[in-house]
Amino acid sequence: MHSSEQIKDFILENLTRHQKDIIKATILKFGLSRQAILKHMHTLISEDRVVAHGKTRDRFYELIPLVNFSQTIDVNSSFSPDKILKNQIIPNLESVPHNIYEVCEFSIMALLANTLDHSQATKLNYKLYISPNDVHFVLSDNGIGIFENLNNSLILEDIQVAAIEIAKGRITTDPQNHGGDELMTVIHLFDKVAIDASGISLSFHNNNNEWTVTRSSQQIGTRIHLEIKLNSRRTCQEVFKKIFDQDGKMVRIPVNLVRSKNEQVNSRIQAQSLLHNLKDLTEIEFDFQNIDFIGPAFADELVRKTKEKNQIADISWINSTKMVDVLMSRAMNRLT
């Protein structure tokens, strides 16, 4: 027999994805009557944890947030990330577990500082939204756009290549003053991250280490959306150790970011777009997640040009199909 708390927890954890059919979803989960599930829903409403909108067939439900705070700020000579964090952000993080508090404190500070140093923005807006299940932080600015800035500074082929460089990590437009570690670290601290700018969206899902790139309506400035579950056990110490124990000598490159929509991965130009900034590495790992097919020219160029740019690095690949294995092995054998 299921307890009342189990049923209410299920409703709270699944409500965001099932605003219009949460009652049906809960009935299917627990095998109880509609009347019984509605009783638990009414309890959540009376506890001010859920709000109902509409009537009968048009009814839907929403979680009542623990925090829903937003601000618009001028980015000028008086802009201070430290003061914003101390006076506006930290007071709104009191309800979250300590590890989530640390993750948010570090990450929000890093993003505010990066906006000041790199975005060329005059205004930014942020929103901190904490539900009973998760934390969302959204930062938007009206600057040049992160992909455009990288594209111009590093003289890349196009903005999609700039997105690939962010996914590879340790990238900066100001190597004299920045190591390029902050954004990579922030991305790996959260469950989900989406970076929108210049008409494209770069997303990372931590649970399966998956990167995707799609179209976006964000044309001006940059929008970064961070999301983490309140029950996540992830810590800054754990993520820092994982990243920095590698001493910056290994990179994992998500191959699927070279393609748009469902186009094939079979050209030498696509391969070349993955191969910027490979010097000083000792291990280069290509991740073929969500790639079923590559062409022989792509495999040959990927291996050949990697070795031309870095003769000492070991080349490996993961998440590959048998066909990808055959073509990558063939390309490696040619060089040896």
Summary of the structure (lengths in Angstrom):
residues: 336
radius of gyration: 23.0
end to end distance: 63.7
largest distance: 70.5
contacts: 1032
relative contact order: 0.08
helix: 42%
strand: 22%
